[in-house]
Amino acid sequence: MKTEISPEESTRAAAFSLWMTSPMPMVTLTKTFNVSNVLKASKRLGIRFNALLCWCIGKAASNIKEFYTLPEQGKLYKYDRIAINVIVNNREGGINSCDIAFTDDIGQFASDYNSLTAQAATECKSSFLEDYMIIGTSAMIETELDCIVNQYTDKFCNPMVMWGKFRKKLLKTTLPISFQFHHVQMDGGHGAGFLEQLQQEIKAL
């Protein structure tokens, strides 16, 4: 459910006053993760690497209250559900996107991920969930990337999590992940806390 709330009566009142009209209110943080557990769990569970990483992103975000509030067109909204947006290469050589509702049930999330991404790739159509706070993701696995900074547009203020190709080493596999968010939604400390929580969810797989 999506509900408009008064910024002055929220915990983001000061941030809304400072950053809502800023021409560049986005913040980008980058952290290098140990994703060895994602690879191991992928083989053990038969779930794709990116699907597992998206589930970990949703799991980490679901425990941070700031993710349930989002600025949009000069207003502030509160949500009670989170979904992960995935960019899919379609069969015509273009891209589509699909929103996947987050659930604690990792098997259900993986099943939804597989069916929705396959449908987007085959039918070349995007699918969207209304009334969910959407966390965007973008995986550019063709090459190793150190950092990604996304474009800013006032048409899309949602948080974005982005990564490239993981790096296999002798004892562990690492992956730099960029996290971009609107300063009205959260402060740098909240963003850093999310990245730390994400690493903990990866370790717990």
C-alpha positions in Angstrom: 0.0 0.0 0.0 1.2 3.5 -0.9 0.1 6.4 1.3 1.1 10.1 1.1 2.4 11.4 4.4 3.2 14.9 5.7 7.0 15.5 5.5 6.9 17.7 8.6 5.5 14.9 10.7 8.0 12.3 9.5 11.5 11.4 10.6 12.7 12.8 7.2 11.4 16.4 7.8 14.8 18.0 7.8 16.1 16.0 4.9 12.9 16.9 2.9 13.5 20.6 3.6 17.1 20.4 2.6 17.1 18.1 -0.4 13.7 17.9 -2.1 14.5 20.9 -4.4 18.2 20.1 -4.8 19.2 19.7 -8.5 21.4 16.7 -7.5 20.0 15.0 -4.4 21.4 11.5 -5.2 24.1 9.9 -3.1 26.2 7.0 -4.4 28.2 4.6 -2.1 30.3 1.7 -3.3 31.5 -1.3 -1.3 33.4 -4.4 -2.3 31.6 -7.5 -1.1 32.7 -11.0 -0.5 30.1 -13.0 -2.5 31.7 -16.4 -2.1 28.5 -17.5 -0.2 26.3 -16.4 -3.1 28.2 -18.7 -5.5 28.1 -21.6 -3.0 24.4 -21.2 -2.3 23.7 -20.8 -6.1 25.1 -24.3 -6.7 23.6 -25.8 -3.5 20.1 -24.4 -4.1 20.0 -24.4 -7.9 19.2 -20.7 -7.9 20.9 -18.2 -10.2 23.6 -15.9 -8.8 21.7 -12.7 -9.6 18.4 -14.0 -8.2 20.1 -14.8 -4.9 21.8 -11.4 -4.8 18.5 -9.7 -5.5 16.9 -11.7 -2.6 19.7 -10.6 -0.3 19.1 -7.0 -1.3 15.4 -7.3 -0.5 16.1 -9.0 2.8 18.6 -6.4 3.9 16.3 -3.5 2.8 13.2 -5.0 4.5 14.8 -4.5 7.9 15.6 -0.8 7.4 12.6 1.5 7.9 14.0 4.3 5.6 13.4 2.0 2.6 9.7 2.3 3.2 9.6 6.0 2.6 10.2 7.6 -0.8 10.0 11.2 -2.3 8.1 11.6 -5.5 7.1 14.7 -7.5 7.5 17.0 -4.5 5.6 14.7 -2.1 6.6 12.0 0.4 5.0 8.6 0.4 5.1 5.6 2.8 4.9 2.0 1.7 4.3 -1.3 3.4 5.9 -3.6 0.8 9.1 -3.8 -1.1 9.9 -5.1 -4.6 13.0 -5.6 -6.6 13.2 -4.3 -10.2 15.4 -6.3 -12.6 16.6 -5.3 -16.1 16.2 -8.1 -18.7 17.8 -8.5 -22.1 15.0 -9.4 -24.5 15.0 -11.6 -27.6 14.9 -8.6 -29.9 18.1 -7.2 -28.6 16.5 -4.5 -26.4 15.8 -4.4 -22.7 12.7 -4.7 -20.5 12.2 -4.5 -16.7 10.1 -6.4 -14.3 9.2 -5.9 -10.6 9.5 -8.9 -8.3 7.8 -8.7 -5.0 10.1 -9.4 -2.1 9.3 -12.3 0.2 11.2 -14.0 3.0 10.6 -17.3 1.2 13.8 -17.6 -1.0 12.3 -20.4 -3.1 9.2 -18.4 -3.9 11.3 -15.3 -4.8 13.5 -17.4 -7.1 10.5 -18.9 -8.8 8.9 -15.5 -9.3 12.3 -14.2 -10.6 12.7 -17.0 -13.1 9.1 -16.7 -14.5 9.0 -12.9 -14.7 12.4 -12.5 -16.3 11.7 -15.3 -18.8 8.4 -13.7 -19.7 10.0 -10.2 -20.1 12.8 -11.7 -22.3 10.3 -13.7 -24.5 7.5 -11.2 -24.8 9.6 -8.1 -24.8 7.2 -6.4 -22.4 7.9 -4.8 -19.0 5.9 -5.6 -15.9 5.4 -3.3 -13.0 4.0 -3.5 -9.4 1.9 -0.6 -8.1 2.0 0.4 -4.5 5.4 -1.2 -3.8 8.6 0.7 -2.9 10.8 -0.4 -5.8 14.5 -1.0 -5.4 16.1 -0.9 -8.9 18.9 -3.2 -9.8 21.2 -3.3 -12.8 23.8 -6.1 -13.5 26.3 -5.3 -16.2 28.2 -8.6 -16.0 30.0 -8.3 -19.4 33.0 -6.7 -17.6 34.4 -6.0 -14.1 33.4 -2.6 -12.8 34.8 -0.7 -9.9 31.9 1.8 -9.5 28.6 2.8 -11.2 27.0 6.2 -11.0 23.5 6.2 -12.5 21.8 9.2 -14.2 19.6 11.4 -12.0 16.1 12.2 -13.1 13.2 13.5 -11.1 11.0 10.9 -12.8 12.8 8.1 -10.8 13.9 8.7 -7.2 14.0 5.1 -6.2 17.2 3.5 -4.8 19.4 1.6 -7.2 21.8 -1.2 -6.6 24.2 -1.9 -9.5 27.1 -4.3 -10.1 29.3 -5.7 -12.9 31.1 -9.1 -13.2 32.3 -10.8 -10.0 36.0 -11.4 -9.4 37.2 -14.9 -8.6 40.3 -15.1 -6.5 42.1 -18.1 -4.9 40.3 -18.0 -1.6 37.2 -15.8 -2.2 35.0 -14.2 -4.8 34.5 -10.4 -4.6 32.1 -8.0 -6.2 32.0 -4.1 -6.0 28.4 -3.0 -5.6 27.2 0.6 -6.1 24.2 1.8 -4.1 22.5 5.1 -5.2 19.7 6.7 -3.2 17.8 9.9 -2.8 19.0 12.0 0.2 15.4 12.7 1.2 14.8 8.9 1.6 17.9 8.3 3.8 21.2 9.7 5.0 24.6 8.4 4.3 24.7 6.5 7.5 21.5 4.6 6.6 23.0 3.8 3.2 26.2 2.5 4.8 24.1 0.5 7.3 22.2 -1.1 4.4 25.5 -2.2 2.7 26.7 -3.7 5.9 23.4 -5.5 6.4 23.6 -6.8 2.8 27.0 -8.3 3.5 25.5 -10.0 6.6 22.6 -11.4 4.6 25.1 -12.8 2.1 27.1 -14.4 4.9 23.9 -16.0 6.3 22.9 -17.7 3.0 
